[in-house]
Every structure is written in C-alpha cells, then in structure tokens.
C-alpha cells in the first residue's frame, strides 16, 4: 500500500514538472485565475508578462492590466467581460493593444474563457494571448504601399 502511495506521489511530481515546463515555455501568453469565497489563485507565464508588460507581483492585480491596455480596447474588453460575468457568453476573442513603457505598443489576440463552478460558485478564468505586433506592422506597410501605388 505504501509503495502505491509513493508511486502515485512520484507520478504527481512528474506531471507537475511537465505542466510547469509546458506552461512556462509555450510562446503564447497564458494566465489562469480562480476566485473563491476564501481564496484567490493566479498563474501567469513569462510570455504573458512579456506581451502585457505586467509581471511579478503586479500580475495579481487586474487593475495593472487595465492600466496598460489601450483605452479603446479597455472599453470593448470590459463590455465582453461584463457579458461573461452575466453568463451571456462563456468566452470571447478580440484584438487589443498593450501600452508598454517608452511608448511601445504590443498588439495581441486575447481569448478569455470563463467557468463558474456550479456547487461552490468559484470562478475560473483562463486567457491566452498571441502577439500579432509584427503581423500588424506588415499590414500597415502593405496598406501604405498600396495607397502609394494608387496615388502614382
């Protein structure tokens, strides 16, 4: 019986290590949080911190993400988030801009999934961020060249 318990513990440790490796090394920004009646938990990977410009202990305060989000995008995201909390939708996807210090803008596609545990009422939310800054730059350059060609 003790051997089975030890084997189960070893498997849990291996699975945790695999999860951490994947979570930290995927090039997509990932965040997860759970809010319950007595506790709140957050997980944020390094790609998420790089894309948003919010890292370390600042990642546990949602206000820091609002502060770094372009005001127009913040309004749209709030509308969608309100719909999530009202239960009208269970997820949303949108393009948004994060404003980094020094004026750098990082464009991303954010997808947020929301789940409310039926028994406990705990809320879980997972967000993924894909950096599309280079894609946006190329789009703008193509539009500029097309406008220039039409002018000529």
C-alpha positions as CSV (number, residue, x, y, z in Angstrom):
1,X,0.0,0.0,0.0
2,X,2.8,2.4,0.9
3,X,4.5,1.6,-2.5
4,X,1.4,2.5,-4.4
5,X,1.1,5.8,-2.5
6,X,4.8,6.6,-3.2
7,X,4.3,5.7,-6.9
8,X,1.2,8.0,-7.0
9,X,3.2,10.8,-5.4
10,X,6.0,10.4,-7.9
11,X,3.6,10.5,-10.8
12,X,2.1,13.7,-9.4
13,X,5.5,15.3,-9.2
14,X,6.3,14.2,-12.8
15,X,3.0,15.6,-14.0
16,X,3.5,18.9,-12.2
17,X,7.0,19.2,-13.7
18,X,5.6,18.5,-17.2
19,X,2.9,21.1,-16.7
20,X,5.3,23.7,-15.5
21,X,7.7,23.1,-18.4
22,X,4.9,23.4,-21.0
23,X,3.2,26.4,-19.2
24,X,6.5,28.4,-19.0
25,X,7.8,27.6,-22.4
26,X,4.8,27.9,-24.7
27,X,5.2,31.1,-26.9
28,X,1.6,32.0,-26.2
29,X,0.8,34.2,-23.1
30,X,-1.3,32.2,-20.6
31,X,-3.0,33.2,-17.4
32,X,-5.3,31.4,-15.1
33,X,-7.1,32.5,-12.0
34,X,-9.6,31.2,-9.6
35,X,-11.6,33.3,-7.2
36,X,-13.5,31.6,-4.5
37,X,-15.2,32.6,-1.3
38,X,-11.9,32.4,0.8
39,X,-9.0,32.4,-1.6
40,X,-7.7,33.6,-4.9
41,X,-5.1,31.9,-7.1
42,X,-3.2,33.1,-10.2
43,X,-0.8,31.6,-12.7
44,X,0.8,33.7,-15.3
45,X,3.6,32.5,-17.7
46,X,6.5,34.6,-18.9
47,X,5.1,35.1,-22.4
48,X,2.0,36.7,-20.8
49,X,4.2,39.0,-18.8
50,X,6.3,39.9,-22.0
51,X,3.2,40.7,-24.0
52,X,1.3,42.7,-21.4
53,X,4.3,44.3,-19.7
54,X,2.8,43.3,-16.4
55,X,5.0,40.9,-14.4
56,X,5.9,39.8,-10.9
57,X,3.6,40.6,-8.1
58,X,1.8,43.1,-10.2
59,X,0.2,40.3,-12.2
60,X,-2.2,39.5,-9.3
61,X,-4.0,42.9,-9.6
62,X,-6.3,43.1,-12.6
63,X,-6.1,46.9,-12.4
64,X,-2.5,46.7,-13.7
65,X,-3.8,45.1,-17.0
66,X,-6.4,47.8,-17.4
67,X,-3.7,50.5,-16.9
68,X,-1.6,49.0,-19.7
69,X,-4.4,48.4,-22.1
70,X,-5.2,51.0,-24.8
71,X,-8.3,52.9,-23.6
72,X,-10.4,52.0,-26.7
73,X,-9.6,48.3,-26.2
74,X,-10.2,48.5,-22.5
75,X,-13.8,49.7,-23.1
76,X,-14.5,46.8,-25.5
77,X,-12.9,44.2,-23.2
78,X,-14.9,45.5,-20.2
79,X,-18.1,45.1,-22.2
80,X,-17.2,41.5,-23.1
81,X,-16.1,40.7,-19.6
82,X,-19.3,42.0,-18.2
83,X,-21.2,39.7,-20.6
84,X,-19.0,36.8,-19.3
85,X,-20.0,37.6,-15.7
86,X,-23.6,37.9,-16.5
87,X,-23.5,34.4,-18.1
88,X,-24.4,35.6,-21.6
89,X,-21.2,34.2,-23.1
90,X,-18.6,31.7,-21.8
91,X,-15.7,33.1,-23.8
92,X,-14.6,35.9,-26.1
93,X,-11.8,36.7,-28.5
94,X,-10.7,40.2,-29.5
95,X,-7.6,42.1,-30.8
96,X,-6.2,44.5,-28.3
97,X,-3.2,46.8,-27.6
98,X,-0.9,46.9,-24.6
99,X,0.9,50.1,-24.0
100,X,4.5,49.5,-22.7
101,X,6.7,52.0,-21.0
102,X,8.5,54.2,-23.6
103,X,5.5,54.2,-25.9
104,X,5.9,50.7,-27.4
105,X,2.6,49.1,-28.4
106,X,2.1,45.4,-28.4
107,X,-0.8,44.1,-30.4
108,X,-2.3,40.7,-29.4
109,X,-5.3,38.5,-29.9
110,X,-6.7,37.7,-26.5
111,X,-9.1,34.8,-25.9
112,X,-10.8,34.5,-22.4
113,X,-12.7,31.5,-21.2
114,X,-14.8,31.7,-18.1
115,X,-16.2,29.0,-15.9
116,X,-18.4,29.2,-12.7
117,X,-18.3,26.0,-10.6
118,X,-22.0,25.1,-10.1
119,X,-21.7,23.9,-6.5
120,X,-19.1,26.3,-4.9
121,X,-19.7,29.3,-7.2
122,X,-15.9,29.6,-7.7
123,X,-15.0,31.4,-10.9
124,X,-12.1,30.2,-13.1
125,X,-10.9,32.1,-16.0
126,X,-8.1,31.3,-18.5
127,X,-6.7,33.8,-21.0
128,X,-4.4,33.2,-23.9
129,X,-2.5,36.0,-25.7
130,X,-0.9,35.7,-29.1
131,X,1.4,38.5,-30.1
132,X,0.4,39.9,-33.5
133,X,2.5,43.0,-33.4
134,X,4.7,42.0,-36.4
135,X,1.6,41.0,-38.4
136,X,0.0,44.4,-37.7
137,X,3.2,46.2,-38.8
138,X,3.3,44.2,-42.1
139,X,-0.4,45.0,-42.7
140,X,0.2,48.7,-42.2
141,X,3.2,48.6,-44.5
142,X,1.2,46.9,-47.2
143,X,-1.6,49.4,-46.8
144,X,0.9,52.2,-47.1
145,X,2.4,50.8,-50.3
146,X,-1.0,50.1,-51.8
147,X,-2.1,53.7,-51.1
148,X,1.2,55.0,-52.6
149,X,0.7,52.8,-55.7
150,X,-2.9,54.1,-56.1
151,X,-1.6,57.7,-55.8
152,X,1.0,57.1,-58.5
